Amino acid sequence: MSVPPRVVHKRRETITALPLYYSGHLLKKHSKDKDFKKYYGELRGCSLFLYKDDTQDTYTEKLDLDQLKSMESDSPYQKKEPTVFTLSLSTEKVQLKMDSADMGEVWRGFILTVVKKELPSKLQLMPGQVLQLKEVLTQEIKRKSPSSRPPLPPRPGFLSGPPSKDKLSSEIAECFFDVTRKEAEKMLEENPECGSIILRPSTMPNNYALTLRQVSSSGPVMKNYRVTQINAGFVIELETPVTVSSLKDVLKYFIEKTEYRLCPFIPSQPYDTLIEASPAPKCLNTTARAPKPLPKAQVPPMLRSRTKEEILPNKPDEGEYVIPDDPNDSSLNLAQLDDELRRALKQRRENIYVSTDEKVSPYETKLNGKTTI
């Protein structure tokens, strides 16, 4: 029972992961072939996928038109005659044959539009076909823009957030390098002891590439393989395409197919074996210094004698009370005190009488057993 065309188309879209621009029957012949072989061709992106018939879901051969140098017609345009175009690629020449000149002109228009990213001049097409070419040109320019480049594999855990479901193993992350084909081949050639497989981005959007160094009887050989990302996983584009679920499985497939003679490229990290003392900073001096001697005085020091003001006690402030001498002091002269008291009383009486203009009358007073007039 044949597979419905819709199912076949869906499978092809999943495997190639590229938009379909044009399709139809054609014949192809390599320069080394004698006869043309019949295929069903699909122009997806900038690649021409060839199938044995329109019911096959996996392509038999693929031509990368990015490498197209020229596309020339082998015969003048004749409307009802088959047309043969010679495609000059970087590594070979391929001939495509169409049943009619009109069909060949349509194929030429689509191929040159996706390759040169512009509408070819001098096309003998209908207005509706020219409009289709403009739509294809818009899609291809958008697809090839830098923003459409596939994301790099997840970084190591210490640089990224929580791991996602599609997180690659550490082995994959370590052998993935954002390098070109030449750079990857140089890394493998100069460091064979570090490994033999490098996973890198491809020049085509949504694709990866795998570069490996394989030792043969004639010496080391560099090989490059394309890995296309699809919704269901990844497709290793071999003669018979292989579909796997993850990049880890891509690496595992190559290791198993080479009987474990290849391993992922992991740069070596040399370690130091000697410890050297660092020089002391210029602002510091590790040598002990002797204490500096004190400078000697040029003149002898001047000695100040205590002045008289410093020796004398401070005078009491005015209004302060003077503490009297102790009355029990045996050295106090009682007779002197008695005489002073007598004079003080006499002076006081005189002052009183003078102020009142009264006559002083004698009276007697006893003081300590003595009579005073």
C-alpha positions as a Markdown table, in Angstrom:
| # | Residue | x | y | z |
|---|---|---|---|---|
| 1 | Met | 0.0 | 0.0 | 0.0 |
| 2 | Ser | 1.4 | 3.3 | -1.1 |
| 3 | Val | 2.0 | 6.1 | 1.4 |
| 4 | Pro | -0.3 | 9.2 | 0.9 |
| 5 | Pro | 1.5 | 12.2 | -0.7 |
| 6 | Arg | 0.8 | 14.3 | 2.4 |
| 7 | Val | 2.5 | 11.9 | 4.7 |
| 8 | Val | 5.5 | 11.7 | 2.4 |
| 9 | His | 5.8 | 15.5 | 2.2 |
| 10 | Lys | 5.6 | 15.8 | 6.0 |
| 11 | Arg | 8.4 | 13.2 | 6.4 |
| 12 | Arg | 10.6 | 15.0 | 3.9 |
| 13 | Glu | 10.1 | 18.3 | 5.6 |
| 14 | Thr | 11.0 | 16.7 | 9.0 |
| 15 | Ile | 14.2 | 15.1 | 7.7 |
| 16 | Thr | 15.5 | 18.0 | 5.7 |
| 17 | Ala | 14.2 | 20.8 | 8.1 |
| 18 | Leu | 14.2 | 23.2 | 5.1 |
| 19 | Pro | 11.3 | 25.0 | 3.3 |
| 20 | Leu | 10.2 | 23.6 | -0.1 |
| 21 | Tyr | 10.5 | 26.1 | -2.9 |
| 22 | Tyr | 10.0 | 24.0 | -6.0 |
| 23 | Ser | 9.7 | 20.3 | -7.1 |
| 24 | Gly | 9.3 | 18.2 | -10.2 |
| 25 | His | 10.7 | 15.3 | -12.2 |
| 26 | Leu | 14.2 | 15.7 | -13.8 |
| 27 | Leu | 17.2 | 13.7 | -15.0 |
| 28 | Lys | 20.7 | 13.9 | -13.5 |
| 29 | Lys | 24.1 | 12.8 | -14.7 |
| 30 | His | 27.6 | 13.3 | -13.1 |
| 31 | Ser | 30.5 | 14.0 | -15.3 |
| 32 | Lys | 31.7 | 10.4 | -14.8 |
| 33 | Asp | 28.4 | 8.8 | -15.7 |
| 34 | Lys | 27.4 | 7.8 | -19.2 |
| 35 | Asp | 23.6 | 8.1 | -19.0 |
| 36 | Phe | 21.1 | 10.3 | -17.2 |
| 37 | Lys | 19.2 | 8.9 | -14.3 |
| 38 | Lys | 15.6 | 9.8 | -13.5 |
| 39 | Tyr | 14.9 | 11.4 | -10.2 |
| 40 | Tyr | 12.2 | 13.4 | -8.4 |
| 41 | Gly | 13.8 | 16.7 | -7.3 |
| 42 | Glu | 12.9 | 19.1 | -4.5 |
| 43 | Leu | 14.5 | 22.5 | -4.1 |
| 44 | Arg | 14.6 | 23.1 | -0.3 |
| 45 | Gly | 16.5 | 26.1 | 0.9 |
| 46 | Cys | 19.7 | 26.2 | -1.1 |
| 47 | Ser | 19.9 | 22.4 | -1.6 |
| 48 | Leu | 18.5 | 20.1 | -4.3 |
| 49 | Phe | 17.3 | 16.8 | -2.8 |
| 50 | Leu | 16.9 | 13.9 | -5.2 |
| 51 | Tyr | 14.6 | 11.0 | -4.7 |
| 52 | Lys | 14.1 | 7.8 | -6.8 |
| 53 | Asp | 10.4 | 8.7 | -7.1 |
| 54 | Asp | 7.8 | 10.9 | -5.6 |
| 55 | Thr | 6.8 | 8.3 | -3.0 |
| 56 | Gln | 10.3 | 8.0 | -1.3 |
| 57 | Asp | 10.5 | 9.9 | 2.0 |
| 58 | Thr | 14.3 | 9.7 | 2.4 |
| 59 | Tyr | 16.4 | 11.4 | -0.3 |
| 60 | Thr | 19.0 | 9.4 | -2.2 |
| 61 | Glu | 21.3 | 12.3 | -3.1 |
| 62 | Lys | 21.7 | 16.0 | -2.3 |
| 63 | Leu | 23.4 | 18.8 | -4.1 |
| 64 | Asp | 24.6 | 21.8 | -2.1 |
| 65 | Leu | 23.9 | 24.7 | -4.4 |
| 66 | Asp | 25.8 | 27.1 | -2.1 |
| 67 | Gln | 28.9 | 25.8 | -3.9 |
| 68 | Leu | 27.4 | 26.6 | -7.3 |
| 69 | Lys | 29.8 | 28.6 | -9.5 |
| 70 | Ser | 27.8 | 28.7 | -12.7 |
| 71 | Met | 24.7 | 27.3 | -14.4 |
| 72 | Glu | 24.9 | 27.2 | -18.2 |
| 73 | Ser | 22.6 | 25.8 | -20.9 |
| 74 | Asp | 24.1 | 23.3 | -23.3 |
| 75 | Ser | 21.6 | 24.2 | -26.0 |
| 76 | Pro | 19.7 | 27.2 | -27.2 |
| 77 | Tyr | 16.2 | 27.8 | -25.9 |
| 78 | Gln | 13.7 | 25.7 | -27.9 |
| 79 | Lys | 10.3 | 25.6 | -26.4 |
| 80 | Lys | 9.4 | 22.0 | -27.2 |
| 81 | Glu | 12.9 | 20.5 | -26.9 |
| 82 | Pro | 14.5 | 19.0 | -23.7 |
| 83 | Thr | 16.9 | 21.4 | -22.0 |
| 84 | Val | 20.2 | 20.4 | -20.4 |
| 85 | Phe | 22.0 | 22.6 | -17.8 |
| 86 | Thr | 25.5 | 22.1 | -16.6 |
| 87 | Leu | 26.0 | 23.0 | -12.9 |
| 88 | Ser | 29.6 | 23.8 | -12.0 |
| 89 | Leu | 30.1 | 23.1 | -8.3 |
| 90 | Ser | 33.3 | 23.5 | -6.3 |
| 91 | Thr | 34.2 | 19.7 | -6.5 |
| 92 | Glu | 32.4 | 18.5 | -9.6 |
| 93 | Lys | 30.1 | 19.2 | -12.5 |
| 94 | Val | 26.6 | 17.9 | -12.7 |
| 95 | Gln | 24.1 | 18.0 | -15.6 |
| 96 | Leu | 20.4 | 18.4 | -15.1 |
| 97 | Lys | 18.0 | 17.6 | -17.9 |
| 98 | Met | 14.4 | 18.7 | -18.1 |
| 99 | Asp | 11.7 | 17.5 | -20.5 |
| 100 | Ser | 11.0 | 20.9 | -22.0 |
| 101 | Ala | 12.6 | 24.3 | -22.3 |
| 102 | Asp | 9.8 | 25.9 | -20.3 |
| 103 | Met | 10.3 | 23.5 | -17.4 |
| 104 | Gly | 14.1 | 24.1 | -17.6 |
| 105 | Glu | 13.5 | 27.9 | -17.5 |
| 106 | Val | 11.5 | 27.5 | -14.3 |
| 107 | Trp | 14.1 | 25.3 | -12.6 |
| 108 | Arg | 16.8 | 27.8 | -13.7 |
| 109 | Gly | 14.9 | 30.7 | -12.3 |
| 110 | Phe | 14.4 | 29.1 | -8.8 |
| 111 | Ile | 17.9 | 27.8 | -8.6 |
| 112 | Leu | 19.6 | 31.1 | -9.5 |
| 113 | Thr | 17.2 | 33.0 | -7.2 |
| 114 | Val | 18.1 | 31.0 | -4.0 |
| 115 | Val | 21.9 | 31.0 | -4.9 |
| 116 | Lys | 22.4 | 34.6 | -5.9 |
| 117 | Lys | 19.7 | 36.0 | -3.6 |
| 118 | Glu | 18.3 | 38.1 | -6.5 |
| 119 | Leu | 15.9 | 37.7 | -9.4 |
| 120 | Pro | 17.8 | 36.6 | -12.5 |
| 121 | Ser | 17.6 | 38.8 | -15.6 |
| 122 | Lys | 16.3 | 37.7 | -19.0 |
| 123 | Leu | 13.9 | 35.1 | -17.7 |
| 124 | Gln | 11.1 | 33.8 | -20.0 |
| 125 | Leu | 8.5 | 33.2 | -17.4 |
| 126 | Met | 4.9 | 34.0 | -16.8 |
| 127 | Pro | 3.9 | 36.9 | -14.4 |
| 128 | Gly | 2.6 | 34.4 | -11.9 |
| 129 | Gln | 5.9 | 32.5 | -11.9 |
| 130 | Val | 7.9 | 35.7 | -11.4 |
| 131 | Leu | 5.7 | 36.5 | -8.4 |
| 132 | Gln | 6.6 | 33.0 | -7.0 |
| 133 | Leu | 10.3 | 33.8 | -7.4 |
| 134 | Lys | 9.9 | 37.1 | -5.4 |
| 135 | Glu | 8.2 | 35.2 | -2.6 |
| 136 | Val | 10.9 | 32.6 | -2.6 |
| 137 | Leu | 13.6 | 35.3 | -2.5 |
| 138 | Thr | 12.0 | 36.9 | 0.5 |
| 139 | Gln | 11.8 | 33.6 | 2.4 |
| 140 | Glu | 15.4 | 32.7 | 1.6 |
| 141 | Ile | 16.8 | 36.1 | 2.6 |
| 142 | Lys | 15.0 | 35.8 | 5.9 |
| 143 | Arg | 16.1 | 32.2 | 6.4 |
| 144 | Lys | 19.8 | 33.1 | 5.8 |
| 145 | Ser | 19.8 | 36.1 | 8.1 |
| 146 | Pro | 22.2 | 35.9 | 11.0 |
| 147 | Ser | 19.4 | 35.7 | 13.5 |
| 148 | Ser | 18.4 | 32.3 | 12.1 |
| 149 | Arg | 21.7 | 30.7 | 13.2 |
| 150 | Pro | 21.1 | 27.7 | 15.4 |
| 151 | Pro | 21.7 | 28.1 | 19.1 |
| 152 | Leu | 24.9 | 26.7 | 20.5 |
| 153 | Pro | 24.7 | 23.6 | 22.7 |
| 154 | Pro | 24.1 | 24.3 | 26.4 |
| 155 | Arg | 27.1 | 25.7 | 28.3 |
| 156 | Pro | 28.6 | 23.9 | 31.4 |
| 157 | Gly | 26.4 | 24.0 | 34.5 |
| 158 | Phe | 28.4 | 26.6 | 36.4 |
| 159 | Leu | 27.8 | 29.1 | 33.6 |
| 160 | Ser | 24.1 | 28.4 | 32.9 |
| 161 | Gly | 20.9 | 28.2 | 34.8 |
| 162 | Pro | 18.9 | 25.1 | 35.6 |
| 163 | Pro | 19.5 | 22.3 | 33.1 |
| 164 | Ser | 16.9 | 21.8 | 30.4 |
| 165 | Lys | 15.5 | 18.5 | 29.2 |
| 166 | Asp | 17.8 | 18.6 | 26.1 |
| 167 | Lys | 20.9 | 19.4 | 28.0 |
| 168 | Leu | 23.9 | 17.7 | 26.5 |
| 169 | Ser | 26.4 | 15.7 | 28.4 |
| 170 | Ser | 29.6 | 17.3 | 29.6 |
| 171 | Glu | 31.5 | 15.3 | 26.9 |
| 172 | Ile | 29.4 | 16.9 | 24.1 |
| 173 | Ala | 29.8 | 20.4 | 25.6 |
| 174 | Glu | 33.6 | 19.9 | 25.8 |
| 175 | Cys | 34.1 | 18.8 | 22.3 |
| 176 | Phe | 31.8 | 21.5 | 20.8 |
| 177 | Phe | 33.7 | 24.5 | 19.5 |
| 178 | Asp | 32.4 | 27.6 | 17.6 |
| 179 | Val | 35.0 | 27.3 | 14.9 |
| 180 | Thr | 35.1 | 27.0 | 11.1 |
| 181 | Arg | 36.0 | 23.9 | 9.1 |
| 182 | Lys | 39.6 | 25.1 | 8.6 |
| 183 | Glu | 40.0 | 26.0 | 12.3 |
| 184 | Ala | 38.7 | 22.6 | 13.4 |
| 185 | Glu | 41.0 | 20.7 | 11.0 |
| 186 | Lys | 43.9 | 22.7 | 12.3 |
| 187 | Met | 43.1 | 21.9 | 15.9 |
| 188 | Leu | 42.9 | 18.2 | 15.2 |
| 189 | Glu | 46.1 | 18.3 | 13.2 |
| 190 | Glu | 48.2 | 20.2 | 15.8 |
| 191 | Asn | 46.8 | 18.3 | 18.8 |
| 192 | Pro | 46.2 | 14.7 | 17.9 |
| 193 | Glu | 46.7 | 13.6 | 21.5 |
| 194 | Cys | 43.6 | 15.6 | 22.6 |
| 195 | Gly | 41.1 | 13.7 | 20.5 |
| 196 | Ser | 39.9 | 13.2 | 17.0 |
| 197 | Ile | 36.2 | 14.5 | 16.8 |
| 198 | Ile | 35.1 | 18.1 | 16.9 |
| 199 | Leu | 31.4 | 19.2 | 16.8 |
| 200 | Arg | 30.9 | 22.7 | 15.4 |
| 201 | Pro | 28.3 | 24.9 | 13.8 |
| 202 | Ser | 27.6 | 24.5 | 10.1 |
| 203 | Thr | 27.6 | 27.3 | 7.5 |
| 204 | Met | 23.9 | 26.5 | 6.8 |
| 205 | Pro | 21.3 | 27.5 | 9.3 |
| 206 | Asn | 19.8 | 24.9 | 11.6 |
| 207 | Asn | 22.7 | 22.6 | 10.9 |
| 208 | Tyr | 25.8 | 21.4 | 12.7 |
| 209 | Ala | 28.9 | 19.8 | 11.4 |
| 210 | Leu | 31.3 | 17.1 | 12.7 |
| 211 | Thr | 35.0 | 17.2 | 11.8 |
| 212 | Leu | 37.1 | 14.2 | 12.5 |
| 213 | Arg | 40.7 | 13.1 | 12.0 |
| 214 | Gln | 41.0 | 9.5 | 11.0 |
| 215 | Val | 44.3 | 7.6 | 10.5 |
| 216 | Ser | 44.4 | 5.4 | 7.4 |
| 217 | Ser | 47.1 | 3.4 | 5.8 |
| 218 | Ser | 48.2 | 6.4 | 3.7 |
| 219 | Gly | 48.2 | 8.7 | 6.8 |
| 220 | Pro | 45.8 | 11.0 | 8.7 |
| 221 | Val | 42.7 | 12.1 | 6.8 |
| 222 | Met | 40.3 | 14.9 | 7.6 |
| 223 | Lys | 36.6 | 14.3 | 7.1 |
| 224 | Asn | 33.6 | 16.6 | 7.6 |
| 225 | Tyr | 30.0 | 15.5 | 8.0 |
| 226 | Arg | 26.8 | 17.5 | 8.1 |
| 227 | Val | 24.3 | 17.1 | 10.9 |
| 228 | Thr | 20.8 | 18.6 | 10.3 |
| 229 | Gln | 18.6 | 19.5 | 13.2 |
| 230 | Ile | 14.9 | 18.6 | 12.9 |
| 231 | Asn | 11.9 | 18.5 | 15.2 |
| 232 | Ala | 12.4 | 14.8 | 16.0 |
| 233 | Gly | 16.2 | 15.1 | 16.6 |
| 234 | Phe | 19.1 | 15.2 | 14.2 |
| 235 | Val | 19.9 | 13.7 | 10.8 |
| 236 | Ile | 23.4 | 12.5 | 10.0 |
| 237 | Glu | 23.6 | 13.1 | 6.2 |
| 238 | Leu | 25.4 | 10.0 | 4.9 |
| 239 | Glu | 24.7 | 8.0 | 1.8 |
| 240 | Thr | 21.9 | 6.5 | 3.8 |
| 241 | Pro | 20.8 | 9.3 | 6.2 |
| 242 | Val | 20.7 | 8.3 | 9.9 |
| 243 | Thr | 18.3 | 9.9 | 12.3 |
| 244 | Val | 19.1 | 10.1 | 16.0 |
| 245 | Ser | 17.5 | 11.9 | 18.9 |
| 246 | Ser | 20.3 | 14.1 | 20.3 |
| 247 | Leu | 23.8 | 15.3 | 19.6 |
| 248 | Lys | 25.0 | 12.9 | 22.2 |
| 249 | Asp | 23.7 | 10.1 | 20.0 |
| 250 | Val | 25.4 | 11.6 | 16.9 |
| 251 | Leu | 28.8 | 11.4 | 18.7 |
| 252 | Lys | 28.0 | 7.9 | 20.0 |
| 253 | Tyr | 27.1 | 6.8 | 16.4 |
| 254 | Phe | 30.5 | 7.9 | 15.0 |
| 255 | Ile | 32.4 | 6.4 | 17.9 |
| 256 | Glu | 30.7 | 3.0 | 17.4 |
| 257 | Lys | 31.0 | 3.0 | 13.7 |
| 258 | Thr | 34.8 | 3.6 | 13.9 |
| 259 | Glu | 35.0 | 0.8 | 16.5 |
| 260 | Tyr | 36.0 | 3.2 | 19.3 |
| 261 | Arg | 39.2 | 4.3 | 17.5 |
| 262 | Leu | 38.0 | 7.9 | 17.7 |
| 263 | Cys | 37.3 | 10.0 | 20.7 |
| 264 | Pro | 36.0 | 13.5 | 21.4 |
| 265 | Phe | 38.5 | 16.4 | 21.2 |
| 266 | Ile | 39.1 | 17.7 | 24.7 |
| 267 | Pro | 41.9 | 20.3 | 25.1 |
| 268 | Ser | 44.5 | 19.3 | 27.6 |
| 269 | Gln | 45.1 | 21.5 | 30.7 |
| 270 | Pro | 48.7 | 21.5 | 31.7 |
| 271 | Tyr | 49.6 | 21.9 | 35.4 |
| 272 | Asp | 52.6 | 23.5 | 37.0 |
| 273 | Thr | 55.1 | 21.4 | 39.0 |
| 274 | Leu | 57.2 | 24.1 | 40.8 |
| 275 | Ile | 56.4 | 26.7 | 43.4 |
| 276 | Glu | 58.4 | 29.9 | 43.2 |
| 277 | Ala | 58.5 | 32.6 | 45.8 |
| 278 | Ser | 57.1 | 35.9 | 44.7 |
| 279 | Pro | 59.3 | 39.0 | 45.2 |
| 280 | Ala | 58.5 | 41.3 | 48.1 |
| 281 | Pro | 56.7 | 44.5 | 47.2 |
| 282 | Lys | 58.9 | 47.6 | 46.7 |
| 283 | Cys | 57.1 | 49.4 | 49.6 |
| 284 | Leu | 58.2 | 46.7 | 52.1 |
| 285 | Asn | 61.7 | 45.8 | 53.3 |
| 286 | Thr | 62.2 | 42.3 | 54.8 |
| 287 | Thr | 65.7 | 43.1 | 56.3 |
| 288 | Ala | 65.9 | 44.2 | 59.9 |
| 289 | Arg | 67.0 | 47.7 | 60.5 |
| 290 | Ala | 69.0 | 49.0 | 63.5 |
| 291 | Pro | 67.3 | 51.8 | 65.5 |
| 292 | Lys | 68.5 | 55.2 | 64.5 |
| 293 | Pro | 70.6 | 57.1 | 67.2 |
| 294 | Leu | 69.0 | 60.2 | 68.7 |
| 295 | Pro | 70.7 | 63.4 | 67.5 |
| 296 | Lys | 73.0 | 65.1 | 70.1 |
| 297 | Ala | 72.0 | 68.6 | 71.4 |
| 298 | Gln | 74.2 | 71.4 | 70.0 |
| 299 | Val | 73.8 | 73.6 | 73.2 |
| 300 | Pro | 73.4 | 72.6 | 76.9 |
| 301 | Pro | 69.8 | 72.7 | 78.1 |
| 302 | Met | 68.8 | 75.8 | 80.1 |
| 303 | Leu | 67.7 | 75.1 | 83.7 |
| 304 | Arg | 65.0 | 77.4 | 85.1 |
| 305 | Ser | 64.9 | 78.2 | 88.8 |
| 306 | Arg | 61.6 | 78.4 | 90.6 |
| 307 | Thr | 60.6 | 82.0 | 91.0 |
| 308 | Lys | 59.4 | 83.8 | 94.0 |
| 309 | Glu | 55.9 | 83.9 | 92.7 |
| 310 | Glu | 55.9 | 80.1 | 92.4 |
| 311 | Ile | 57.1 | 79.6 | 96.0 |
| 312 | Leu | 54.7 | 81.9 | 97.6 |
| 313 | Pro | 51.2 | 80.5 | 98.3 |
| 314 | Asn | 48.3 | 81.9 | 96.5 |
| 315 | Lys | 46.5 | 84.8 | 98.1 |
| 316 | Pro | 42.9 | 84.2 | 99.2 |
| 317 | Asp | 40.3 | 85.9 | 97.2 |
| 318 | Glu | 38.4 | 88.8 | 98.8 |
| 319 | Gly | 35.4 | 87.7 | 100.8 |
| 320 | Glu | 36.9 | 84.4 | 101.7 |
| 321 | Tyr | 36.8 | 83.5 | 105.4 |
| 322 | Val | 40.1 | 83.0 | 107.2 |
| 323 | Ile | 40.3 | 80.1 | 109.5 |
| 324 | Pro | 41.3 | 81.4 | 113.0 |
| 325 | Asp | 44.1 | 79.8 | 114.9 |
| 326 | Asp | 43.4 | 77.2 | 117.4 |
| 327 | Pro | 42.4 | 78.8 | 120.8 |
| 328 | Asn | 43.9 | 75.9 | 122.6 |
| 329 | Asp | 47.3 | 76.8 | 121.2 |
| 330 | Ser | 49.6 | 77.3 | 124.3 |
| 331 | Ser | 51.7 | 79.7 | 122.4 |
| 332 | Leu | 49.0 | 82.3 | 122.2 |
| 333 | Asn | 49.7 | 85.5 | 124.3 |
| 334 | Leu | 46.6 | 86.1 | 126.4 |
| 335 | Ala | 47.9 | 89.5 | 127.6 |
| 336 | Gln | 48.3 | 90.7 | 124.1 |
| 337 | Leu | 44.7 | 89.7 | 123.3 |
| 338 | Asp | 43.4 | 91.4 | 126.3 |
| 339 | Asp | 45.0 | 94.7 | 125.5 |
| 340 | Glu | 43.8 | 94.6 | 121.9 |
| 341 | Leu | 40.3 | 93.9 | 123.0 |
| 342 | Arg | 40.3 | 96.8 | 125.4 |
| 343 | Arg | 41.4 | 99.3 | 122.7 |
| 344 | Ala | 38.7 | 98.0 | 120.4 |
| 345 | Leu | 36.0 | 98.5 | 122.9 |
| 346 | Lys | 37.2 | 102.0 | 123.7 |
| 347 | Gln | 37.2 | 103.0 | 120.1 |
| 348 | Arg | 33.7 | 101.7 | 119.6 |
| 349 | Arg | 32.3 | 103.7 | 122.6 |
| 350 | Glu | 33.9 | 106.9 | 121.3 |
| 351 | Asn | 32.3 | 106.4 | 117.9 |
| 352 | Ile | 28.9 | 105.8 | 119.5 |
| 353 | Tyr | 29.0 | 108.9 | 121.7 |
| 354 | Val | 30.2 | 111.2 | 118.9 |
| 355 | Ser | 27.4 | 110.1 | 116.6 |
| 356 | Thr | 24.7 | 110.8 | 119.3 |
| 357 | Asp | 26.2 | 113.9 | 120.8 |
| 358 | Glu | 25.8 | 112.5 | 124.3 |
| 359 | Lys | 28.2 | 112.9 | 127.2 |
| 360 | Val | 30.1 | 109.9 | 128.1 |
| 361 | Ser | 29.6 | 108.8 | 131.7 |
| 362 | Pro | 32.0 | 106.6 | 133.4 |
| 363 | Tyr | 30.9 | 103.1 | 134.1 |
| 364 | Glu | 32.5 | 100.0 | 135.3 |
| 365 | Thr | 32.8 | 96.8 | 133.6 |
| 366 | Lys | 34.4 | 93.7 | 134.7 |
| 367 | Leu | 36.5 | 91.8 | 132.2 |
| 368 | Asn | 38.2 | 88.6 | 133.2 |
| 369 | Gly | 38.2 | 89.8 | 136.8 |
| 370 | Lys | 39.6 | 93.4 | 136.0 |
| 371 | Thr | 37.8 | 96.7 | 136.3 |
| 372 | Thr | 37.8 | 99.2 | 133.4 |
| 373 | Ile | 36.7 | 102.9 | 133.5 |
